[in-house]
Amino acid sequence: MSTLHWYDWAGFAGVVLVLLAFLLLQAHRLHGNGLAYQLMNVLGALGVTLSLLFGAFNVSAFALELAWMAIGIFGIVRSAKLRRGRRDPPG
């Protein structure tokens, strides 16, 4: 039996975060444009990416995780701009 390293645990935690975010979205406990949902996806993808970089590398999984993080970051930035736009009075 092999020993699990920190990056293996990071990968497992990442998978749990992404799946939990999706489950909570489907259960209507999170909103798809909410910060919690987006952060769970970004941090989850980061955990999986770390496991790929320091463990067994897989180029297609790596590309998926980079895209997942980019989409999550896009969602966070877009939501922040929308919130800021609602707070700022027209000038």
N, C-alpha and C positions, 0 to 999 in steps of 0.2 A: 504494500500500500504506500502511495506516495504522500509526502507531506504537502499540505496546502500552504502557500506563501501569501504574503500580504496582498499581492496583486490578484491572486485567486479570490480572496475574500472581497476585494474591491469589485471584481467582476460579478460575484454572486450578489453583493449589495446593489450593484447597478441594475442587474436583471430584476431583482425584487422591486426596486424603485419604479422602473419603467412599467412593469406588470401591475404594480399596485396603483399607479397613476391611471392606467387604462381601466382597471377594475372600478376605481372610484369615479371615473368619468362615466362609465356605463351605468353605474348605480346612482347617477345624478348627485353624487356627493362633492364633486369638483366640477368647475366649469372649464371648458377647453381653452378659453382665453384668460383664465386666472393665473396669477403668479405661482401659486402652489403647484398646479399641474405642470406648468412650464419648467419650474425649477426641478421638480421630480424627474422630468424627462432629461433635462440637461445634465443633472448630477448622475443620473442612472447611466446615460450614455458615456459620461466621463469615466465612471467606474469600469464599464466594459472596455473602453478604450485603453485604460491603464492595464487591464489584464491582457489585452492583446499586445501592447507594446513591450511589457516585461515578461510575458509568458509566451505561449504559442501564438505566433502571428498568423492572421488570416486576412488577406487583403480585402476580400469582399465584405467581411464583417467590419473591418476597420473603416471602409468607405461608408457603410451604413451608419455606423456610430458617429462619424464626422458629420454626415448629413443630418442625423437626428439632433446633434448638438446645435448645428447651424440653424435648423428650423426652430428649435426651442428658443435660442437666443433672439432670432428674428421676432418670435411671438412676444417675448419679454419686452424688447425694444418698442415694438409696435403698440403694445398695450400701454406702456409708459407714456408714449407720445399721445395716445388717445386720451388718457387720463389727464395729462397736462393740458391738452387742448380744451377739455371740459372745464378745467379750473380757471384758466386764463380768460379774462374778459376780452371781447374783440377790441382791437386797438385802433 
